[in-house]
Amino acid sequence: GKNKCYLKNAGVIETLGKVDTVVMDKTGTLTHHKTSIISFEGTPLSQEDKMIIRNVTRHSTHPLSRIIAQSLTTEKAESAVHNGFQEVIGKSSTETYAVKDFQEVSGKGLMAEVNHRNIIIGSLSFVRQDIGQYKETVDEPGIFISFDGKLLGRFLVNNDYREGIKNMADQLRHDKYKVNVLSGDNDEEKNNLRSIFGPGASFYFRKDPHEKLAYIRQLQSDGAKTLMLGDGLNDAGALRQSDVGIAVSDATNLFCPASDAILDGSQVQHLGGILRFARAGKKIVTSSFILSILYNLVGLSFATRGMLSPMIAAILMPASSISIVLFVSLYSKIAARVNGLS
C-alpha cells in the first residue's frame, strides 16, 4: 500500500503480534540523511580532497557516509553552475578518482587509496594519525578525515529526525512496549532522544554492530520478544537475530536478506500502527475461526434433522466460505484504516 512496508512472508505478521520490546538504531533509522545539515571543521579541503572523500564514501553502506557523499555531490553540482570548467571535471570524476583497496570496518570507519593517497574516514579513535588540535578521545563527535597520516578535520552532522517520530514514540509508549534506542554515536543526542521517547525508554551509545547483536541476544535470553528496526546491512546481525527485523530504507527496492520486512524511511512514523495492525490480525484469524465453527454447527443441526436438501447444502457450502473470506477482507481493511495504514 501507500505505506510501503514489504514483508518476507505472512508469518511475519503473526510474530509482530507477539512483540513486546522494540529496539531501534538511530542514524538512518530515526534520522533522515537526505535533509541532514553537514559542516566541516579543520584544514580547508581542496576540490581534489572533496572528490576523493566523495568517491570513497559512496562505496560505503553506512548512513553517515551517504550523508557526506550526498553533501559533496550537491556542493559539486552547485559550483558547476557558476563554473563551466568545474562541470567538465565533474563528468570524469569517477575515472579520475578511482578507489583502490577499499575497506570498511563495521562501526568504526573506512580506508582506501585514491590517486596514490591513503585516506581514512571514521571516528577519532579509528583515525589516530597526526591528530593535531584534536584530543584523542572517543567522546569527540564527528566523522574525522585523515590523508596520508595527517588529520585534516571532521564533518559534523546535525541530526534531522524523521517526520512523525514523536507521535510514533507516544503510540509505542501508550501500547506498553519497552523501547530501546541504540546508537553508534556519542551521547550528545541523549537529551533530544529523551524528549522524544520519554523517561521510560533506554538509550545506549557508542554501540558497534557486534554490540547491538549482543544486546538483542541478551534481551531474548531475558524472555523478550524483540523487534529490531535498523538501517539494512549495517545492522544485519541484529536484524537477523531479533524475532522480527525491519530494515529501514529510503530506497525500498534495495534488498536486505537479513530482515523480515523492509519499511520505507518516510513511513517509520507508522511503526506503532503496523504493530497494532499485527495484533488485530490475531483477532481477525480468531474471529474467522469462530464464524466458521458457527456455520458448521448451524449446518449440522439442520442436516441431522433432515431439514436441508442436497441442493441447498451444495449452495450453502461455498457460500459460507465466500462469506468468511469477505468478512476477513472487510475486517482487515477496517483495521488498516483505523491504524492509519490505508
N, C-alpha and C positions, 0 to 999 in steps of 0.2 A: 504494500500500500504506500501511501504518501510518506509514511514514516521511515521507510527503507530500513527495515530490520530483517535480515535474512537468516533463517535457521538451518542448521545442518540436517535436522530431521524433526518429525513431530514429537519424538520423545523428549526433546529439549524443553518443550512447554511443560510437561509433567514434572521434570526436575526443577524447573524455575519455580513451580508452585510450592516446592518444599524448602526453598532457600530461606535462611534466617539471618545470614551475615553477608554484607556487601563490602567488597574490598575494591578500592579504586586507585588507579595510577593518577598522577596529577598532570604532568606535562603531556600535551597532545590528547589528553582524555577529558579533563575538566577545563583545560585551557585551549584556546583556539590559536593555532600557529599562523594562520593567514593574516590575522589582524594584530598580531603582537607587535609592540614597538621595540625596536632594537637600536642600540647605540654602541659606539666603540670608544674605549679609553686606552690611551697609550701612544706609542710612536705612530704618527700618521702613516696609513697604508698607501703604498703606491698602487697604480692601476694594475700592475702585474701581480702584486700581493693579493689584491682583491679577486682577480681572475683565478689565481691558484686556489685560494680559500673556497671560492665558489665551486670550482670543479671538484675539489676534494669532498666538500660537504654534500654535494649532490650524490655521491656514492653511498652515503650513509642512510640508514632507515630511521635514525633517531629524530624525534620531532624538533629538537633544538637545532640539529644540523639542517633540517629542512627550512627552519626559520631563517637561519643565516644565509643559506643558498638563495632563498626567495628574496631576501632584502638586497643582496648583492646583484641579483638578476634585475630587480626593479631599478636599482640605482644605475646600473649599466644602461638600461633602456631609456631612463630619463636623460642621462648625459648624452646619449646618441642623438636626441632631438636637437641639441644645441651644437653638436659637433659631428659633422658628416664623416670625418676621418675615424672617429671613435666607433661609429657604426660599422665601418668596414672591418675594423679589428675584431669587433664582437662576433662577426659572422664566422670567423675561422678560429674562435677561441677553443673549441673542442679539440681541434687538431694541434694547435699551438701549445696548449696546456694539458698535454696527455698525462694522466695519473698512473704512476707505477708503484708496485709493491704496497698496495693499499691494505691496511689492517684496521679493523675496528675491535676495540676491547670493550666488551659489554659493561655499561655503567661507568666508563672512565673516559674514553676518547678515541681519536683517530690518529693514524700515522700513514704517511705516504711520501713519495718522491715525485716532484714535478719540476721539469727544467733543471735537473741536477741539484735541486734544493730540497732539503728534508724539512717536512712540515709536521708539527704535532699540534693537535687541537683537542682540548678537553678540560678537565678540572685542573686546578692548580697543583694538586698532589700528583697528577699524571704528567703535567708539563713542568718539569723540575728545572731544566737547564737555564742558567743565567736569569734568575728571577727578577733581577733589577730592583725596582722600587717596591715590588710586591712581596710581602712576607709569605713564607712557605707554610701555609696553614689551610686545612680543608674547609675552614669556615669562610674563606673568601668566595663571594658569589661571582658568577660569570663563567663564560667559556673562553679559556685562555688560548693564545696563539703563539707558537714558537717556530721560528725559521732558523735552521742550521744552528740549533743550540742557543739562540738568543730570543728571549721573551719579548714580544712586541707589545702586548697588551691583552685586553679582554673585551669580548662582546657582552653587553648586559641586556637582558631581555625583560621587558615589562609585561608580566603575565596578563593576558586578556581572557577572562573566564567566559565560557560559552554562555549564550543567552539561555535564561530559564534555569540555571543551575541552582539558584536559591530556592525556587519553587520545588524542584526535584528533591532537594535535601529536606525541605519541610515535609514533603509527602513520605519520604522514607522514614523520617522520624515519627510521623503520625502513625505509620503502619508497623512501628516497633522493630524495625530492622536495626541490627548492630552495624554501624558504618565505620569503616577503617580507610584512611587515606594514606597511601604510600607514595613517597617521592624520592627521586634520586638527588634532588637539590637540597640546599641547606634549609634551615627553618625560618628564613626571612618572611615566608608567606604564611607562617603559622597563625598570626592574628587574623588575616583575611579568611583563611580556611575555617577558623573557629567561628567567625561571624556568619559564615555561610552554613556550616553544618551543626553549629551549636555545641554546648559543653559535653553532650553525650557521646560524641564521635571521638575516635582515637586517631592520632596523627603520628607518622613515623617518617623521618627524613634521612637523607644520605643512604638510601637503600638501593643496592645494585640488583640486577635481575635475579641473581642467586639468592639473595636475602629475601626478596619478595616471594620466591618459590618456597623457601624455608618457612616463611611466615604463614603461607597458605596451609602447608603441611601441619604446622603447629595448631592452627585453628581447627583443622579437621580431626586431629588427634584429641582435641577437647570436645568433639562431638558436633561441631558447627557444620551446617550445610552452606557452602560458600558459593558466592557469585563473584567472579573477578572481572572487572571492567578495565581493560588496558589497551595500550597502543600497539596492537598487532605483534610484529616479530620481536620487538624489544621486550615484551612481557610474555613471550611464548611459553616459557617454563611454567609460570604462574597460571596462565590461561589454561594450559593443558592439565595441570594438577587440580585446579578447582573443580567443584561439582558442575558448575556451568561457567564457561569462559566466553565473554563477549568482547570481540575486538572492535575498537572504535576507529573508524577510518573516514577521512574526508573524500576518499575515492573508493566507494563500495565495490567497485569492480576488482579491487585488489584482493587476492585470495590469501587467507591466513589459515593454514591447515591445523594450527594448534587450537583454534577456537571452535566453539559450538555454534556461535552466531556472529554476524557482522552487523554493526549498527552505524548508520550514517552519523558522522560527527555532529551535524546540525540538529540531530534528534536525541542527543544524550539527555536532554531535559525530560524526555518521556519515559525514562527508565522506571520510575515509580508506576506509571500507567501500564507498562509492559508486565511488571511483576503482578500487579492487580489482575490483569487480564489472564495471566497464567494460573493464578489461584481460582479465578472464575471458571477456567477450563475444567478444573476438577469438579466443580458443581455442575457444569454442563453435562459431563460424562455421567455423573451420578444420577442426575435428573432424567437423562435419556434412558438409562437402565431401568429406573423406576417406572417410567412411562411404558417401556417395552414389556415389563413384567405385568403391569396392569392390563395391557392389551391382551396378553396371553391368558390371564386369569379370567377376564370377561369372556374371551372367546371360548375357553374350556367350559365355563359354566353353561354357555348356550349349547355347545356341542354335546356335552354329556346328557343334556335333556332333549337332544334331538330337535332343537329349535332352529338349526342352521342347515339350509340345503347346500349341497356341494357347490352349486353355482355361486351362492352368496359367500361361502367360505373362500372360494377361489378369488373373488373380488376383494374381500376384506384383507386377505393376507398381504398382497403387495401394497394395498392402500395404507396399512399400518406402518409398513417400512418407509413409505414415502412421507407419511406424516411425521415420523421420528426424525428423518433427515431434514425436513422443513423446520421442525422445532429446534434442532441443534443449530442450523444455519441462522435462524432468526435470533436465537439466544446469543450466539457468538457475535452477530452484528451489533446487537444491543449492548453487550458487554464491552465491545471495542469502542463504541460511540461514547459510552459512559466514562470510559477511562481515557478519552481523548486520543484514540488511535485510529480514528477513521473520520 
